[in-house]
Structures are given as structure tokens and as C-alpha cells.
């Protein structure tokens, strides 16, 4: 199964110079947990609700700061023609839960764990991926010497 069959085509985007307050309001309005930052149609970074909570609110930063200051970049993207298994491996290897999809450098969609759960028919796949992604993102937490 190709990514284009399971991805969400309508991606919520913003310019990198948009304020964090505007992006947070956009997330609330569109009921999403992430926004892809795009310049001239090209995805450059991604910001999540967690990025805003930990990077802006927890540090009492200005709500007028540019959202790009709190976004993850360089951006890892997939290709719409990739197989879902390839995309899953890419997400695991980079420890990410959301994979923006580009075609010819232009943003065409996004693949999330929710997309995989809802559209592949494999209810266990997202749960397995979530565990693997978390382990990839936090290897010291899972694989540290526990003493003794």
C-alpha cells in the first residue's frame, strides 16, 4: 500500500514567520496537533502542540515570537509513492510520529500514526510503531544502565 492511499491530503500549514500565538490558535481551530511550516510551497519545518507547550509556555516566551524558533528542522519528509512499510521505517529511524509528504519538493500531504490506524485496517500497527518511535527518540531512557 502506498502512502498516497493513507495520508491526509489537507495539511494545516503556516509561514515560518507566523507568531506562536497564531499557530496555537490555528491548531485549536483546525483541531490538529501539528502545523507544517511552508515557504513558497516547500515544507521547511514542523511544529507540534508539544513544541509550543514545552518551548514557549514552559519557558514563558513571548507569544509573538516566530513559530520557526520552536519548530523541528531539518524536516524529514516522505514521498507519496513510498510503501507504507518504508514510511513506517523512516518514522521509526527518525523518532517521529508525523511524516510530511512531498512530491517534487512541494507539500502534498501528511502521514500520522492516526492515519495508519484509521486507513490500513491494522489496528495494532500504530501501537507497535508508537513504541518503536518512542524507543528511537529516547534511547537513553529505554536502554540506560539501570544500576545494580
C-alpha positions, 0 to 999 in steps of 0.5 A: 500500500502506498502512502498516497492511499493513507495520508491526509491530503489537507495539511494545516500549514503556516509561514515560518514567520507566523507568531506562536500565538497564531499557530496555537490558535490555528491548531485549536481551530483546525483541531490538529496537533501539528502545523507544517511550516511552508515557504513558497510551497516547500515544507521547511519545518514542523511544529507540534502542540508539544513544541509550543507547550514545552518551548514557549509556555514552559519557558514563558516566551513571548507569544509573538515570537516566530513559530520557526524558533520552536519548530523541528528542522531539518524536516524529514519528509516522505514521498507519496509513492513510498510503501507504507512499510518504508514510511513506517521505517523512516518514522521509526529511524527518525523518532517521529510520529508525523511524516510530511509528504512531498512530491517534487519538493512541494507539500502534498500531504501528511502521514500520522500514526492516526492515519495508519490506524484509521486507513490500513485496517491494522489496528495494532500497527500504530501501537507497535510503531508508537513504541518503536518511535518512542524507543528511537527518540529516547534511547537513553531512557529505554536502554540506560544502565539501570544500576545494580 
